[in-house]
Amino acid sequence: MGIVTKKRRRATRGLNLSKPSKTDSPTRLAGPFVLIREVLILSCLAIFVFLAYSNTISSPFVFDDVPNIQKNTNIRLTKITLAGITRACLESPSSNRPLANISFALNYYFNHYNVAGYHLVNILIHIITGILLYLFAKTTLSIPSLSSRYESYRTIAFFTALIWLVHPIQTQSVTYIVQRMNCMAAMFYLSSILLYVKARIAEDKRKKWLLFAGCIVAGILALGSKEIAATLPLFILLYEWYFFQSLSWRRLKRQFLRIIGIFIVLVPVAIIFLKTSSSRRALSLYHTQDFTMTQRVLTEFRVVIHYISLLIFPHPSRLNLDYDFPLSYSLFDPITTLLSIGCIIGLIGLAFYLAKRERLLSFCILWFLGNLVIESSVIPLALIFEHRSYLPSMLVSLTVVTLAYRYIKPKWLTVSILGTVVIFCSIWTYERNRVWGDEVTLWRDCVGKSPKKARPHNNLGNALETQGRLEEAIRHYLEALRIKPDYADAHYNLGNALASQGKFKEAARHYLEALRIKPDYADAHNNLANVLASQGRRKEAIRHYLEALRIKPDLPKAHYNLANALAGQGKFKEATRHYLEALRIKPDYTEAHYNLGIVLAKQGKLKGATRHYLEALRIKPDYADAHNNLANALKRQGRLKEAIRHYLEALRIKPDLPEAHYNLGNALASQGKLKGATRHYLEALRIKPDYANVHFNLGNVLAGQGDLEEAAKHYSQALRINPNFSKAHENLERCLRLMHKSSGPLQD
């Protein structure tokens, strides 16, 4: 104990920047000074991150953001209830990551799909994780077994956190919204191990056990964010053995009860999360990938070396969201496979060799390699993603900074070099984030770096189509299919592009091809049904809508489209049920509210129709057709003044809406305002000359004003357009008789 005390005193002396005067209390001076210094350090970390990520606030949802956030109906929390939180946790696509899903649900509750809120939360999580890294590094370097070697531990911890925070490789974890799962897991992982260390050095027993409890809670939260936290119990054990027990198994046994308590809680939780994840079906999922287990395992050695190279030289030109990483087919194909295996074995050997003399460096090497094991081993995930280096890279930063402080002299030169690294990393991070600012720039970057991979071409096509650049989009879809002919998504997207050009036969062919490759493709069934419906093949369309809903019952657009098809057949009750189901899944579905209003109005349910028209207008205030139809419903309820107000609003938004002119003309005619009515009927006919009902009603107004000749002309026009218009025929005959001194009332 005497040795420990001596080391603590030495470390404490190293922190005193000035000697207190005889009249000043050292404790009184140190307290405020330390607090101000810590606030300045943490503020500096936050400022650098905000500057480096300031251009990401409006970056759109991309790639896996779409299924996990945009199309995930389970996170659409409109009220904070236990049922809503539970649904977000357990029914989202990544149900084994409930805590991350809750965070997305809360984002939706406050921001809906405003990306700014999602990005701000991601940046805040990144800053908090960086602060935790600073505290973890500072605490680790100040423990008795290390403090004598690292007198500048606060400065080392500061640069460790700052370099890690602004390193360009972290952009995929922070800017890519769905990788909040990764960031949250790392944040709670680091919290857990930091609380463990704090508990071990705490002297007060009550505080010690509270910190241990916090360690367990943070560990569970990490596991609830992403499965990568499953290594946490092992690293707590390794940390204890390295830094508190001096690599002595005999001394480690003394902490057996504390460690086994943590293992009893965290290991079963880790097993539960791993069992509910895709890792449980690891072997069976290889058939969905373009590689075998042997190929993946061999390739991952090269992937790990690539991560190391990115940590050393992270220029934006080397970063990529969607790598086309070549496979390793054997130890010698390519030869870099064997070299990479040799490097990693060498790193492991170096860690064991350094364990006694350079305990911190040894632990950092094992931290990096150990935290890559879950995603860089046998589980059949995609071969490479930069975000997988987020947690492992933390102590790589610590390794670099500690070596810099040890071997670069004098100290001002060390600070200058590390400061230069920070500046370059910050600039490169900002530059890389510009690529994420737009879907087209992001996927064009991927196509440039992975030109022979089908997925970037397909996704670039999708982004271009969203911007209305159809010809460019089609070129990239065709390129994706040239590279990979059995690519269902590319066939589906090409079908969408062709359908929007009115090439329905070609579109249908690609939808059918997508369904041949992937029979349970609900969206392809839905869009094929749309094409069939546009060709008048309503029965076939309904069959595909029903198949889409059998595969994916919560597909709102399939419910909506099926409702439209049923309404077209006059099956209003069934249509109403599917509109309501679409609105249950997607409450802000404007078109579903509008079309449900039409169907309810046709059934005479005018109050219900009015309610849904108003809801459509709440979501989309400039929806001219909704104003027009709402006015119709109000007029039928005798609320003529309100109806006229909405007709006028429809025409303010869309002056060339002939139906609104016609309906407003009718409303004014019913008030006896015949001049106003005539003006709007004529305007409707200017826009739509073949509008039979307008000709008929204008004929009635003109006949009522005694202008029989003009009235007869409009009745004749109505009959030209619609020869079966019986009332127009009757009124024309009576008008002609009146013109020949005959009598008889006109029909309305």
Secondary structure as the mmCIF struct_conf table of DSSP 4:
data_model
#
loop_
_struct_conf.conf_type_id
_struct_conf.id
_struct_conf.beg_label_comp_id
_struct_conf.beg_label_asym_id
_struct_conf.beg_label_seq_id
_struct_conf.end_label_comp_id
_struct_conf.end_label_asym_id
_struct_conf.end_label_seq_id
HELX_RH_AL_P HELX_RH_AL_P1 GLY A 2 LEU A 15
BEND BEND1 SER A 18 SER A 18
HELX_LH_PP_P HELX_LH_PP_P1 LYS A 19 SER A 21
TURN_TY1_P TURN_TY1_P1 LYS A 22 THR A 23
BEND BEND2 ASP A 24 ASP A 24
HELX_RH_AL_P HELX_RH_AL_P2 PRO A 26 ALA A 52
TURN_TY1_P TURN_TY1_P2 TYR A 53 TYR A 53
HELX_RH_3T_P HELX_RH_3T_P1 SER A 54 THR A 56
TURN_TY1_P TURN_TY1_P3 ILE A 57 SER A 58
HELX_LH_PP_P HELX_LH_PP_P2 SER A 59 PHE A 61
TURN_TY1_P TURN_TY1_P4 PHE A 63 ASP A 64
HELX_RH_AL_P HELX_RH_AL_P3 ASP A 65 ASP A 65
HELX_RH_PI_P HELX_RH_PI_P1 VAL A 66 GLN A 70
TURN_TY1_P TURN_TY1_P5 LYS A 71 LYS A 71
HELX_RH_3T_P HELX_RH_3T_P2 THR A 73 ILE A 75
BEND BEND3 THR A 78 LYS A 79
HELX_RH_AL_P HELX_RH_AL_P4 LEU A 82 GLU A 91
BEND BEND4 SER A 92 SER A 92
TURN_TY1_P TURN_TY1_P6 PRO A 93 ASN A 96
HELX_RH_AL_P HELX_RH_AL_P5 PRO A 98 ASN A 111
TURN_TY1_P TURN_TY1_P7 HIS A 112 TYR A 113
HELX_RH_AL_P HELX_RH_AL_P6 VAL A 115 SER A 142
BEND BEND5 ILE A 143 ILE A 143
HELX_RH_AL_P HELX_RH_AL_P7 PRO A 144 SER A 147
TURN_TY1_P TURN_TY1_P8 SER A 148 ARG A 149
TURN_TY1_P TURN_TY1_P9 GLU A 151 SER A 152
HELX_RH_AL_P HELX_RH_AL_P8 TYR A 153 VAL A 166
HELX_RH_3T_P HELX_RH_3T_P3 PRO A 168 GLN A 170
HELX_RH_AL_P HELX_RH_AL_P9 THR A 171 VAL A 174
TURN_TY1_P TURN_TY1_P10 THR A 175 THR A 175
BEND BEND6 TYR A 176 TYR A 176
HELX_RH_3T_P HELX_RH_3T_P4 ILE A 177 GLN A 179
HELX_RH_AL_P HELX_RH_AL_P10 ARG A 180 ILE A 201
BEND BEND7 ASP A 204 ASP A 204
HELX_RH_AL_P HELX_RH_AL_P11 LYS A 205 LEU A 223
TURN_TY1_P TURN_TY1_P11 GLY A 224 SER A 225
HELX_RH_3T_P HELX_RH_3T_P5 GLU A 227 THR A 231
HELX_RH_AL_P HELX_RH_AL_P12 LEU A 232 TYR A 239
HELX_RH_PI_P HELX_RH_PI_P2 GLU A 240 PHE A 244
BEND BEND8 GLN A 245 GLN A 245
TURN_TY1_P TURN_TY1_P12 SER A 246 LEU A 247
HELX_RH_AL_P HELX_RH_AL_P13 TRP A 249 LEU A 252
HELX_RH_3T_P HELX_RH_3T_P6 LYS A 253 GLN A 255
HELX_RH_AL_P HELX_RH_AL_P14 PHE A 256 LYS A 275
TURN_TY1_P TURN_TY1_P13 THR A 276 THR A 276
BEND BEND9 SER A 277 SER A 277
HELX_RH_3T_P HELX_RH_3T_P7 SER A 278 ARG A 281
TURN_TY1_P TURN_TY1_P14 ALA A 282 ALA A 282
HELX_RH_3T_P HELX_RH_3T_P8 LEU A 283 THR A 288
BEND BEND10 GLN A 289 PHE A 291
HELX_RH_AL_P HELX_RH_AL_P15 MET A 293 ILE A 312
HELX_RH_3T_P HELX_RH_3T_P9 PRO A 316 ARG A 318
BEND BEND11 LEU A 321 ASP A 322
HELX_LH_PP_P HELX_LH_PP_P3 PHE A 325 SER A 328
STRN STRN1 SER A 330 SER A 330
TURN_TY1_P TURN_TY1_P15 LEU A 331 PHE A 332
STRN STRN2 ASP A 333 ASP A 333
BEND BEND12 PRO A 334 PRO A 334
TURN_TY1_P TURN_TY1_P16 ILE A 335 ILE A 335
HELX_RH_AL_P HELX_RH_AL_P16 THR A 336 LEU A 354
TURN_TY1_P TURN_TY1_P17 ALA A 355 ARG A 357
HELX_RH_AL_P HELX_RH_AL_P17 ARG A 359 GLY A 370
TURN_TY1_P TURN_TY1_P18 ASN A 371 GLU A 375
BEND BEND13 SER A 376 ILE A 379
BEND BEND14 LEU A 383 LEU A 383
HELX_RH_3T_P HELX_RH_3T_P10 GLU A 386 SER A 389
TURN_TY1_P TURN_TY1_P19 TYR A 390 SER A 393
HELX_RH_AL_P HELX_RH_AL_P18 MET A 394 TYR A 407
BEND BEND15 ILE A 408 ILE A 408
BEND BEND16 PRO A 410 PRO A 410
HELX_RH_AL_P HELX_RH_AL_P19 LYS A 411 VAL A 435
TURN_TY1_P TURN_TY1_P20 TRP A 436 GLY A 437
BEND BEND17 ASP A 438 ASP A 438
HELX_RH_AL_P HELX_RH_AL_P20 GLU A 439 LYS A 449
TURN_TY1_P TURN_TY1_P21 PRO A 451 LYS A 452
HELX_RH_AL_P HELX_RH_AL_P21 ALA A 454 THR A 466
TURN_TY1_P TURN_TY1_P22 GLN A 467 GLY A 468
HELX_RH_AL_P HELX_RH_AL_P22 LEU A 470 ILE A 483
TURN_TY1_P TURN_TY1_P23 PRO A 485 ASP A 486
HELX_RH_AL_P HELX_RH_AL_P23 ALA A 488 SER A 500
TURN_TY1_P TURN_TY1_P24 GLN A 501 GLY A 502
HELX_RH_AL_P HELX_RH_AL_P24 PHE A 504 ILE A 517
TURN_TY1_P TURN_TY1_P25 PRO A 519 ASP A 520
HELX_RH_AL_P HELX_RH_AL_P25 ALA A 522 SER A 534
TURN_TY1_P TURN_TY1_P26 GLN A 535 GLY A 536
HELX_RH_AL_P HELX_RH_AL_P26 ARG A 538 ILE A 551
TURN_TY1_P TURN_TY1_P27 PRO A 553 ASP A 554
HELX_RH_AL_P HELX_RH_AL_P27 PRO A 556 GLY A 568
TURN_TY1_P TURN_TY1_P28 GLN A 569 GLY A 570
HELX_RH_AL_P HELX_RH_AL_P28 PHE A 572 ILE A 585
TURN_TY1_P TURN_TY1_P29 PRO A 587 ASP A 588
HELX_RH_AL_P HELX_RH_AL_P29 THR A 590 LYS A 602
TURN_TY1_P TURN_TY1_P30 GLN A 603 GLY A 604
HELX_RH_AL_P HELX_RH_AL_P30 LEU A 606 ILE A 619
TURN_TY1_P TURN_TY1_P31 PRO A 621 ASP A 622
HELX_RH_AL_P HELX_RH_AL_P31 ALA A 624 ARG A 636
TURN_TY1_P TURN_TY1_P32 GLN A 637 GLY A 638
HELX_RH_AL_P HELX_RH_AL_P32 LEU A 640 ILE A 653
TURN_TY1_P TURN_TY1_P33 PRO A 655 ASP A 656
HELX_RH_AL_P HELX_RH_AL_P33 PRO A 658 SER A 670
TURN_TY1_P TURN_TY1_P34 GLN A 671 GLY A 672
HELX_RH_AL_P HELX_RH_AL_P34 LEU A 674 ILE A 687
TURN_TY1_P TURN_TY1_P35 PRO A 689 ASP A 690
HELX_RH_AL_P HELX_RH_AL_P35 ALA A 692 GLY A 704
TURN_TY1_P TURN_TY1_P36 GLN A 705 GLY A 706
HELX_RH_AL_P HELX_RH_AL_P36 LEU A 708 ILE A 721
TURN_TY1_P TURN_TY1_P37 PRO A 723 ASN A 724
HELX_RH_AL_P HELX_RH_AL_P37 SER A 726 MET A 739
TURN_TY1_P TURN_TY1_P38 HIS A 740 LYS A 741
HELX_LH_PP_P HELX_LH_PP_P4 PRO A 745 GLN A 747
#
